[in-house]
Amino acid sequence: MPLNVLWIYGEDLSPDIACYGTPAVQTPNIDRLAAEGALYTNAFVTCPVCSPSRSALITGTYQTSFGAHQHRSKRGSPLPEHMELITDRFRAAGYFTSNSPGPPFNRRGKTDFNFNAPNPFDGIDWSERGADQPFYAQCNIPDTHRVFTRDPERPVDPEAAELPPYYPDHPLTRADWARYLESVQVVDRKLGKILERLDEEGLADNTAVFFLSDHGRAHPRCKQFLYDGGIRIPLIARIPGGEKGVVKDDLVSGVDLAPTALSLAGLPIPGYMEGAPFLGPDAQTRGYIVSARDRCDGTDDRIRCIRTKTHKYIRNFHPERPYLQFNAYKKLQYPVLALLEALRNRGELSAAQLPFMADERLSEELYNLQNDPHETANLAGEAENQETLRVLRQTLDEWIRVTADQGETPEDPAVAAEEDKKMQASYEGGMERRNLPTDISPEAYLEWWMEQFGLS
């Protein structure tokens, strides 16, 4: 009997889950899935924003290799002729393909590919398939995408949360973080209903279940950036007949998900795919992962990173620009951004918080992840780290060459200008709906956010 394959996405989700060691959050269903499968601690996506990352996940190919790297500018363009989606491969093998946001399975789920893919899925629910027909399905659960879905059944105490050191320990930070953790609990509850349905329909023993995310959490310095908060994702794989209750530190890239799914189903992996299976009989091991950030919304940038189990090398191709170039999404959605800007103006940021708020950045960053998991101490300028820096620098140079990284070619200025225009209109419209001026000061904006959270 052919194997069914199910991908369950939590959007904008880092491994802030109980089974990954996160306090304050309750995730019994995700924890159960981990106990019944394998939990991966070193899983990363190829881009810290949705459409390029999802383009890589669904094709098994780096978004930079086929022009899907500039966020949401290629949605009208077709895939290159030699490429397909994995749904095309499964469909050709007789599978039914479906996509929904999960319970109650009554509408289409998010795709957000950075190319035009007409009818990438056959339907919404795997119940629409033919008798005895295998399925490949996605459930794209949206609740961890801002605005976060609250969990009144299990409210999270803001004081119980553990904050990364690159955020100020402030009531607003804690309140916002608690809302995020509550949204993780909502995702957990929906995942539980999906697993329950598989059990009820007698499908659990013949369905490979993957729980993952399209990129990291929607907080400052995370989403849209190449620190682990932006690219490290939860990954749990429950495979019929596979290992149970194991924790694996294997490096896994987003481009590895598609070839892994095909391999487990016994289907050939097309030659254009740049990933490789990370489990099953054809499993391969990685020495590093690569992630890339280009234009996000209307904010132009180019950053690349190489990450091993022990170190991360980041190359900023525009060191003359601040990390926090203007971005409407961040200005409208991130309360802690207003806090960081206000504290910077007061001179009250810590050494771990200040570099991200600087007017410029260094062209290279190097972090020892064993000693500095939050990536706050840049070692690129230290003499004793020059050999590590040289090796990782050369590794990135070779990856750019071998994969023909299209970020080397500047984007059409007309396209970039149009994206700038759309982003500015989004910001102006959002602030108008809030009855706030677009040139609001950080202090005044912080006061507004405090009022929204009932903290003023």
Residue, then its C-alpha position, 0 to 999 in steps of 0.5 A: m500500500p502506498l505511503n501517505v504524506l502529510w506536512i503540517y505547517g505552523e506559520d512563523l514558528s521557531p522551536d518555542i515548544a515544550c518538547y524543545g525545552t521552552p518553559a511557560v508553553q503547553t504543547p501536549n500534542i506536538d510533544r506526543l508527536a515527538a514521542e512517536g517520531a524523531l525531533y530534529t534540533n538543527a532544522f533550518v529553512t533557506c529564507p527567513v520570510c514566507s514566499p521564498s522559503r515556501s518556494a524552496l520547500i515545495t520544489g526542493t531547490y534553493q529560491t536563489s537558484f531559480g529567481a524566487h528570492q525577492h519576496r513576492s515579486k515573481r508570483g506572476s511568473p511560471l517555474p522554469e520549464h525543467m522544474e515541477l512542484i512535488t505535488d506534480r510528482f505525487r499527482a503523476a504517481g497517482y496521489f491526491t494532493s490537498n491543502s487546507p489550514g487544518p480543522p475544520f478543513n473547509r477552505r484552501g490553505k496558504t501556498d504563497f509561492n513566489f511564482n505562478a503555479p496554477n492548481p498546485f493542489d487537487g483539493i482542500d481535504w484528503s477526504e475528496r480522494g478516490a477509493d484507496q487513493p494515496f494522498y500528499a496533504q498540507c495543513n497550513i495552520p496560520d495562528t502563529h502568524r501575526v496578529f497572534t491568536r490568543d488562547p483564553e483556555r490556557p493563558v500564558d503568564p508573561e512573567a514565566a516566559e524566558l526572553p532572549p537577551y537581545y530583547p529588553d526585559h520589559p512588560l511590553t516584551r513579556a506581554d507580546w512574547a506571552r501572546y506568541l506562546e499562546s498562539v503556539q498553544v492554539v497551533d498545538r490544539k489544531l495539530g492534535k485534532i489532525l492527529e486524532r482524525l488520522d487515528e479515527e480514519g485508520l490512516a495513522d499507521n500508513t501516513a508519514v507526518f512532518f511538523l515544520s514551519d516556513h521560517g522563524r518567529a515574527h519578532p524583531r531580529c528573527k523573521q526576515f533575518l538570518y540569525d537562528g530566530g529567523i531560520r531555525i524551525p521545529l521539525i518532527a517526523r513520525i514515519p510508519g515503522g520509523e524511530k520513536g522518541v529520538v532527538k536528532d541533531d542532524l543538520v536539515s535544510g528546507v530543500d531536503l523536505a521535498p526529496t525526503a517525502l518523495s524518497l519515503a514514498g518510493l518515488p524518484i528524486p528529480g535531478y534539479m533538486e538541490g536537497a537530499p533525503f535526511l531520513g529513510p534508506d537514502a538518507q544523507t548527512r550535511g556538514y552545513i546549511v545555507s540560508a539567504r535573505d533578499r528583498c523582503d516586502g519593499t525593503d532591499d537587502r542581500i544577506r547570506c549565511i553558512r551554518t554548521k552545528t557549531h558556527k555561523y558565518i553571515r555576510n552582509f552585502h550592504p553593510e552601509r545600511p542598518y539592519l532595521q531599514f524601514n519596513a512597513y510590516k515591522k513598523l505596524q506589527y512589532p510592538v517591541l520594535a518601538l520599544l527598542e527604538a525608544l530605548r536606543n534614543r534614551g541610551e538604555l540598550s544593553a550590549a546584546q541589544l545595541p548592534f542590531m539597532a546600529d545605523e550600519r553593520l559589519s560586512e561579516e559576522l561569525y558566531n560560536l553557537q556552542n558558547d553563544p547560542h543567541e548570536t550576540a558576540n561577533l567573533a569575525g574580527e578576532a585573530e584566533n577565529q580567522e581560520t574558521l572565518r576563512v573556511l566558512r567564507q570559502t564555503l559560501d563563495e563556492w555555494i554562490r558559484v555552484t548554485a548560480d545564486q541569482g542574488e548576484t544580479p541586481e533586481d530590476p529597479a522598476v520592480a523594486a520601486e513598485e514594491d517600495k510604493k506598495m509598502q509605503a501605501s501599506y504603512e500609510g493605510g495602517m497608521e491612518r486606521r490607527n489614527l496615528p501620524t506616519d512620522i510618529s516618534p518612537e516614544a509616542y508609538l511606544e506609549w500607543w503600544m503600551e495602551q493597546f496591551g493595557l500596560s499604560 
